[in-house]
Amino acid sequence: MPKNIILDCDPGHDDAIAIFLAAGHPALNIKAITTVSGNASIQHTTRNALIIAEMAELTQVPVAQGAEEPLVRKPKTAPHIHGESGLEGPELQEPTKQQESLHAIDLMADLLDHPEEPLTLVPTGPLTNIAWLLKRAPHVKKNIKEIVLMGGGSFGNWTPAAEFNIYADPEAAHVVFESGLPLTMAGLDLTHQAMAAEKEKEWLRHADTKAASFTAELLDYFTATYKELFGFPGAPIHDACAVAYCIDDRVFSTTHLPVTVETAGTYTTGMTVIDYLQTTGKAPNVNVAGQLNHSMFWTMLTDALERLP
């Protein structure tokens, strides 16, 4: 029976690929796609989510716009990574699919009020929507099976210590990490292993689906950005790692560890402080991702893209 998930995202090149993976894999059933400000402004991330959902023929999946700014801070976006639109590279067609009138937080709360079975939340952007959900509708926690997020790690990509999704709203991340809910963190230590090399992109270019061709164009832009800014040989498909874990948790190893989100450090705001040696005495609260099975990950993705239009 497919696992029911809510995708909370800020598309974003790798968010778009994560949506394709979830849409094309029979192990998952997307109950909703919700958007948050992050890689681009909320208007752009919502438009991008509608475009990708339409391409994946997710006609019955509601797309709802969420938080346009962090809990207490000013919004941060990443135009130097994803472009102003958040999905620079491919030619984008205006979507005909319409967003829901409900705010993302209200839609999530409605879905979690009386689910047929507990839902898995898959946030691949800043955790603002999830934090607001837990604050405004704490009664739905009992119906959240787990949270599998992309973010954090033992090093940063926005600052030396902080990964972007956590840095963009560390207060929201703190709420989520201290929620007591089952939590798996696919951080940079893992996602940098999910590199799309030239041979993978070549497969995408020759695959006979629009989704695969579009993914190749996304990765061409993303790869160029990562080469210029970080000297990487390819583009890490960060966000798809969280979705892959929901499909089959054997795709990467995890270790249950204490993790704290730093909200006030001079140089470490947004850092996920992972207590590998458990020196703090804090109880483990996060399944921290370790080693990726790259071939398994890539097979999941290619299989999903082949099932899409």
Secondary structure as UniProt FT lines:
FT   STRAND          3..9
FT   HELIX           13..24
FT   TURN            26..27
FT   STRAND          28..35
FT   HELIX           42..55
FT   TURN            56..57
FT   TURN            59..60
FT   STRAND          63..65
FT   HELIX           79..82
FT   TURN            84..85
FT   HELIX           104..113
FT   STRAND          119..123
FT   HELIX           128..136
FT   HELIX           138..143
FT   STRAND          144..150
FT   HELIX           164..168
FT   HELIX           170..177
FT   STRAND          183..186
FT   HELIX           188..191
FT   TURN            192..193
FT   STRAND          195..196
FT   HELIX           198..206
FT   HELIX           210..230
FT   STRAND          235..236
FT   TURN            238..239
FT   HELIX           240..247
FT   HELIX           249..251
FT   STRAND          252..257
FT   STRAND          259..261
FT   TURN            266..270
FT   STRAND          272..274
FT   TURN            276..277
FT   STRAND          286..292
FT   HELIX           294..307
//
